[in-house]
Amino acid sequence: MLNNYKLDLKDKKILNELDNLCGVFQNKDILRDIILYIKLRRDNILDFGNCNIIIRNNSTYNLIDDLLRVCAKIFIKYDIIKNKKICYLDKEEDNKRIFKFEKIADIDDSIIVINDRKLRINYEDEIENIKRIIKKCKDKIFIFEDTNFCEGEIDGEVGEIASFRMTIDRISLDDKIVYCKKRLDDYKIKYTYKDLKEFANVPFWTLKNMLIKLIIECKSNDITSLNKQIILKKKMLEKLVFKIRNRRRE
């Protein structure tokens, strides 16, 4: 009986994907709890709650996609949703409603992301409307993105319709160093901490692009160890590309 509530190899493989995602890997235990919740609910041991999630987003990078893609694999595996499509729901644009809540049931997307500030979710009538839709759309997962100035305010609003809470953190330099280390280790490219710290000390969106180019150069030229010359070359090249792009926009 207890074996039913252990993670299988596929569960573990999906959870391990979070290890390589900066800003979101700390949600691994929460996703594990969701898996166990699904199993207990399936066996009628639990009869409360749901799989909807409040996600506190503290990052300026678009990391919510990374997190939800991993979550979707679990939800699909346990037949909670049918596909990994994500709908980011905006209620208002230039004071005009561009997507009515009532149409959610008609779309193919299985994951519905609702931003608290864009939807003015603190209004009681909207909460009641969302509750009715969630009750109707049992084949969809609802994600409430918390970007409010006052962290946790949304919890009081939608706590009863979203049983789990995750966070997306700002990406620190240490996170970026770990991100680089894992990928370089995968391809058996040696480095020193000092050189890696110098390489990673750039915006994350720049780092991801730089790292791909770095690994391509190393593997295509049989380079097995990084040095300052390679790192400086990549950083200078990226700065040049950035300047050229900006000039084209002017």
Beta strands, then each sheet from edge to edge (+ up, - down):
strand 1: 53-57
strand 2: 86-89
strand 3: 92-93
strand 4: 96-97
strand 5: 111-115
strand 6: 141-146
strand 7: 164-168
sheet 1: 2+ 5+ 6+ 1+ 7+
sheet 2: 3+ 4-
end
